Amino acid sequence: MRALAELLGPYGMKFLSDNLMWHITSQMLELKKLVMENMDVLVQIRSNFSSPEQMATLLPRLTATENVLKRMTIIGEILWFRTMAQEGLREVFTSRCPFLMGPIECLKEFVHPDMDIKVTLSIFELATAAGVHCDIDPALVSALANLKKDSSSPEEDYKAACLLMVFVAVSLPLLAMDVSSVYSTDTDGHSNNIHCLAKAIIQVSAALFTIYNKNIETHLKEFLMLASASLLQLGQEVDRMKAKNRDSVSLLIHMLVEESSFLTTDMLETCFPYVLLRNAYHEVSRSSALSRLPTH
């Protein structure tokens, strides 16, 4: 990626970033349509997620759940590529302009939650131009803020953003049925790239709730609770095929916490017992080791 950054130069990297954002907004437009189609059911799910009986009735009424997961995975793949490109840019910038990198990193450290969001985004924009990672991606915020093409109100858009996170959270158990949802310790990822979902969920959430001036941590906690409750239900699934890759999919919960500065392990422990994650890591490590054994 450093070679790519050297080859493209600063304007080329900006052009690449803008193109990647265009692809993300295209996926987000389709996701919003799917949310609107399932609006009534999602509202009920959000209100009754703590009631297993109600959830058992509501979840089958959702449509296009696999489509939602695929589109979010695509967004995650794009964001991962952009992250790697940014790392290459940072290496080049540090090598070429070390006298500028220090002040930029120092300025970023002065950002705090109570700071005006416009000032924060201005600092983050400067930092990302140098390849420095930020908790909120200013390019993604700008792209999603320009997404509105209909006459919907900010309140309706905010509601759709919340319900999108609900949609993704309650759809995660479906991944356990996919034979490709296998976590490999060699590549530190899943065969079907669903590990990219963690980055998509965290960065899209941070961008959306920044646009609507809402508390990012509060909404990510809600997502964590919904996703945890949904995945814990896999432990009670009588159909073994539906829970085939339960352990591999459960690791997504831990990946979310690792990806976000807004979530902590203590928050995770309140809704998803760490012992289950430990057992899941043990099981996928054992399976990965067995798959490497020679067959006779």
C-alpha positions as CSV (number, residue, x, y, z in Angstrom):
1,M,0.0,0.0,0.0
2,R,3.0,2.3,0.5
3,A,3.9,1.7,-3.1
4,L,0.4,2.6,-4.2
5,A,0.5,5.8,-2.1
6,E,3.8,6.7,-3.7
7,L,2.4,6.0,-7.2
8,L,-0.8,7.9,-6.8
9,G,0.4,10.8,-4.9
10,P,-1.8,13.0,-2.6
11,Y,-4.3,14.0,-5.2
12,G,-4.6,10.4,-6.5
13,M,-5.2,9.1,-2.9
14,K,-7.9,11.7,-2.5
15,F,-9.5,10.7,-5.8
16,L,-9.3,7.0,-4.7
17,S,-11.0,7.9,-1.4
18,D,-13.8,9.8,-3.1
19,N,-14.5,6.9,-5.4
20,L,-14.6,4.4,-2.5
21,M,-17.1,6.7,-0.7
22,W,-19.2,6.7,-3.8
23,H,-19.5,2.9,-3.8
24,I,-20.3,3.0,-0.1
25,T,-23.1,5.6,-0.6
26,S,-24.5,3.4,-3.4
27,Q,-24.8,0.5,-1.0
28,M,-26.3,2.7,1.7
29,L,-29.0,3.9,-0.6
30,E,-30.1,0.3,-1.2
31,L,-29.9,-0.5,2.5
32,K,-32.2,2.4,3.3
33,K,-34.7,1.0,0.8
34,L,-34.6,-2.3,2.6
35,V,-35.1,-0.6,5.9
36,M,-38.1,1.3,4.6
37,E,-39.7,-2.0,3.3
38,N,-39.3,-3.5,6.8
39,M,-40.0,-0.4,8.8
40,D,-43.0,-1.6,10.8
41,V,-41.5,-4.9,11.8
42,L,-38.2,-3.3,12.8
43,V,-39.9,-0.8,15.0
44,Q,-41.6,-3.6,16.8
45,I,-38.4,-5.6,17.1
46,R,-36.6,-2.6,18.6
47,S,-39.3,-2.3,21.2
48,N,-39.6,-6.0,22.0
49,F,-36.1,-7.4,21.6
50,S,-36.0,-8.5,25.3
51,S,-39.1,-10.7,24.7
52,P,-38.1,-14.1,23.1
53,E,-41.8,-14.9,22.4
54,Q,-42.4,-11.6,20.5
55,M,-39.0,-11.9,18.7
56,A,-39.9,-15.5,17.5
57,T,-43.0,-14.1,15.9
58,L,-41.4,-10.9,14.4
59,L,-38.1,-12.2,13.0
60,P,-39.6,-14.4,10.3
61,R,-41.5,-11.4,9.0
62,L,-38.3,-9.6,8.0
63,T,-37.5,-9.8,4.3
64,A,-34.1,-9.5,2.5
65,T,-32.0,-10.1,5.6
66,E,-29.3,-11.8,3.6
67,N,-29.2,-8.9,1.2
68,V,-28.6,-6.5,4.2
69,L,-25.7,-8.6,5.5
70,K,-24.1,-8.8,2.0
71,R,-24.3,-5.1,1.4
72,M,-22.9,-4.3,4.9
73,T,-20.1,-6.8,4.2
74,I,-19.3,-5.0,0.9
75,I,-19.1,-1.7,2.8
76,G,-16.8,-3.3,5.3
77,E,-14.5,-4.6,2.6
78,I,-14.3,-1.2,1.0
79,L,-13.5,0.4,4.4
80,W,-10.8,-2.2,5.1
81,F,-9.2,-1.4,1.7
82,R,-9.4,2.3,2.5
83,T,-7.8,1.7,5.9
84,M,-4.9,-0.2,4.4
85,A,-4.5,2.6,1.8
86,Q,-4.5,5.2,4.6
87,E,-1.8,3.2,6.4
88,G,0.4,3.3,3.3
89,L,-0.3,7.0,3.0
90,R,0.8,7.6,6.6
91,E,4.0,5.7,6.0
92,V,4.9,7.9,3.0
93,F,3.8,11.1,4.7
94,T,5.9,10.2,7.8
95,S,8.9,9.5,5.6
96,R,8.6,12.6,3.4
97,C,7.3,15.1,5.9
98,P,8.1,14.0,9.5
99,F,8.1,17.7,10.6
100,L,4.4,17.9,9.7
101,M,3.3,14.5,11.0
102,G,4.2,15.3,14.6
103,P,2.1,18.5,14.9
104,I,-0.9,16.8,13.1
105,E,-0.8,13.9,15.6
106,C,-0.5,16.3,18.5
107,L,-3.4,18.3,17.3
108,K,-5.6,15.1,17.0
109,E,-4.8,14.2,20.6
110,F,-6.4,17.5,21.8
111,V,-9.8,16.4,20.4
112,H,-12.3,15.6,23.2
113,P,-16.0,14.6,23.2
114,D,-17.2,18.0,24.4
115,M,-15.5,19.8,21.5
116,D,-17.7,21.4,18.8
117,I,-18.3,18.7,16.1
118,K,-17.4,21.0,13.2
119,V,-14.0,21.7,14.8
120,T,-13.5,18.0,15.5
121,L,-14.3,17.0,11.9
122,S,-11.9,19.7,10.6
123,I,-9.1,18.3,12.7
124,F,-10.0,14.7,11.7
125,E,-10.1,15.8,8.0
126,L,-6.5,17.1,8.4
127,A,-5.4,14.0,10.1
128,T,-6.9,11.6,7.6
129,A,-5.3,13.6,4.8
130,A,-2.0,12.5,6.4
131,G,-3.2,8.9,6.8
132,V,-3.9,9.1,10.5
133,H,-6.7,6.9,11.8
134,C,-9.7,8.8,13.4
135,D,-12.6,7.5,15.5
136,I,-15.0,9.3,13.1
137,D,-14.2,9.2,9.4
138,P,-14.8,12.7,8.0
139,A,-14.9,11.5,4.4
140,L,-17.7,9.0,5.3
141,V,-19.6,11.7,7.3
142,S,-19.4,14.0,4.3
143,A,-20.5,11.3,1.9
144,L,-23.5,10.1,4.0
145,A,-24.5,13.7,4.7
146,N,-24.9,14.3,1.0
147,L,-26.8,11.1,0.5
148,K,-30.3,12.7,0.9
149,K,-32.2,12.6,-2.4
150,D,-35.7,12.5,-1.1
151,S,-38.0,14.8,0.9
152,S,-37.6,12.9,4.2
153,S,-37.1,14.9,7.3
154,P,-34.0,14.6,9.5
155,E,-36.1,12.8,12.2
156,E,-37.1,10.2,9.6
157,D,-33.6,9.7,8.4
158,Y,-32.4,9.4,12.0
159,K,-35.1,6.8,12.6
160,A,-34.0,4.9,9.5
161,A,-30.4,4.9,10.7
162,C,-31.4,3.4,14.0
163,L,-33.5,0.8,12.4
164,L,-30.7,-0.1,10.0
165,M,-28.5,-1.0,13.0
166,V,-31.4,-3.0,14.4
167,F,-31.8,-4.8,11.1
168,V,-28.1,-5.8,11.0
169,A,-28.0,-6.9,14.6
170,V,-31.0,-9.3,14.4
171,S,-29.8,-10.7,11.1
172,L,-26.3,-11.8,12.3
173,P,-27.5,-15.3,13.4
174,L,-28.3,-16.1,9.8
175,L,-24.5,-16.1,9.1
176,A,-24.1,-19.2,11.2
177,M,-25.9,-21.2,8.5
178,D,-23.4,-20.2,5.8
179,V,-20.8,-22.8,5.2
180,S,-18.3,-20.1,4.4
181,S,-18.7,-18.4,7.8
182,V,-15.7,-20.2,9.1
183,Y,-13.0,-18.3,11.1
184,S,-9.4,-19.1,10.2
185,T,-6.6,-18.4,12.7
186,D,-4.2,-18.3,9.8
187,T,-5.8,-15.4,8.1
188,D,-7.4,-13.9,11.2
189,G,-10.7,-13.7,9.4
190,H,-13.7,-15.5,8.0
191,S,-13.7,-17.2,4.6
192,N,-16.6,-15.0,3.4
193,N,-15.2,-11.8,4.7
194,I,-17.9,-11.3,7.4
195,H,-15.1,-10.1,9.7
196,C,-15.4,-6.9,7.7
197,L,-18.9,-6.4,9.2
198,A,-17.3,-5.1,12.4
199,K,-15.6,-2.2,10.6
200,A,-18.7,-1.4,8.6
201,I,-20.9,-1.3,11.6
202,I,-18.6,0.8,13.8
203,Q,-17.6,3.4,11.1
204,V,-21.1,3.7,9.5
205,S,-22.7,4.1,13.0
206,A,-20.1,6.7,14.0
207,A,-20.7,8.7,10.8
208,L,-24.5,8.5,10.8
209,F,-24.9,9.5,14.4
210,T,-22.4,12.3,14.0
211,I,-24.6,13.6,11.2
212,Y,-27.7,13.6,13.3
213,N,-25.8,15.0,16.4
214,K,-26.5,11.9,18.5
215,N,-24.5,10.1,21.1
216,I,-22.4,7.4,19.2
217,E,-21.6,5.4,22.3
218,T,-25.3,5.1,23.3
219,H,-26.3,3.7,19.9
220,L,-23.4,1.3,19.7
221,K,-24.3,0.0,23.2
222,E,-27.9,-0.6,21.9
223,F,-26.4,-2.5,18.9
224,L,-24.2,-4.5,21.1
225,M,-27.2,-5.6,23.3
226,L,-29.3,-6.5,20.3
227,A,-26.5,-8.4,18.5
228,S,-25.6,-10.2,21.7
229,A,-29.2,-11.2,22.4
230,S,-29.6,-12.4,18.9
231,L,-26.4,-14.5,18.9
232,L,-27.1,-16.0,22.3
233,Q,-30.3,-17.4,20.9
234,L,-28.2,-19.6,18.6
235,G,-27.2,-21.6,21.8
236,Q,-30.9,-22.7,22.1
237,E,-31.3,-23.5,18.4
238,V,-32.5,-27.1,18.0
239,D,-31.7,-27.2,14.2
240,R,-27.9,-27.9,14.2
241,M,-27.6,-26.6,10.6
242,K,-28.8,-23.1,11.7
243,A,-26.0,-23.0,14.3
244,K,-23.4,-24.8,12.2
245,N,-20.8,-22.0,12.5
246,R,-22.1,-20.4,15.7
247,D,-18.6,-20.1,17.3
248,S,-17.1,-18.4,14.3
249,V,-20.0,-15.9,14.0
250,S,-19.9,-15.2,17.8
251,L,-16.4,-13.8,17.4
252,L,-17.9,-10.8,15.5
253,I,-19.1,-9.5,18.9
254,H,-15.5,-9.3,20.2
255,M,-14.3,-7.8,16.9
256,L,-16.8,-5.0,17.3
257,V,-15.3,-4.0,20.7
258,E,-11.8,-4.2,19.3
259,E,-12.7,-2.0,16.3
260,S,-14.4,0.7,18.3
261,S,-13.0,3.2,20.9
262,F,-16.6,3.8,22.0
263,L,-17.1,0.2,23.3
264,T,-15.2,-1.5,26.1
265,T,-14.8,-5.1,27.2
266,D,-16.8,-4.3,30.4
267,M,-19.7,-3.2,28.2
268,L,-19.5,-6.5,26.3
269,E,-19.4,-8.5,29.5
270,T,-22.7,-7.1,30.6
271,C,-24.5,-8.6,27.6
272,F,-22.3,-11.4,26.3
273,P,-20.5,-13.6,28.8
274,Y,-16.7,-13.6,28.1
275,V,-16.6,-17.3,28.9
276,L,-18.6,-18.0,25.7
277,L,-16.1,-15.9,23.7
278,R,-13.2,-17.8,25.2
279,N,-14.9,-21.1,24.4
280,A,-15.6,-19.9,20.8
281,Y,-12.0,-18.9,20.3
282,H,-10.9,-22.3,21.6
283,E,-13.2,-24.2,19.3
284,V,-12.3,-22.3,16.2
285,S,-8.6,-22.6,17.0
286,R,-9.0,-26.4,17.4
287,S,-11.0,-26.7,14.2
288,S,-8.4,-24.6,12.3
289,A,-5.6,-26.8,13.6
290,L,-7.4,-30.0,12.6
291,S,-8.1,-28.6,9.1
292,R,-4.3,-28.3,8.6
293,L,-3.6,-31.9,9.5
294,P,-2.7,-34.1,6.4
295,T,-5.4,-36.5,5.2
296,H,-4.6,-40.1,4.7
